[in-house]
């Protein structure tokens, strides 16, 4: 009977150690994923900034030379920027 209890305890300790190791591995993986997500978020922000700069540049370099068309493009971009800012604030 004592032998049976000792084996059960050893099995429980082994199971505990295995679960503990799994938890540690999952925590490390989660931390890595969080860091990766933050890096991607920064990259997206930078790419959005570059895209906005290109749109603004294209608005000023309007090929048709029409000032009203350029003004309309700039106004659309401002609305897009305002929408992005409001989405980021949520």
Secondary structure, 3 states (H helix, E strand, C coil): CHHHHHHHHHHHHHHHHHHHHHHHHHHHHHHHHHHHHHHHHHHHHHHHHHHHHHHHHHHHCCCCCCHHHHHHHHHHHHHHHHHHHHHHHC
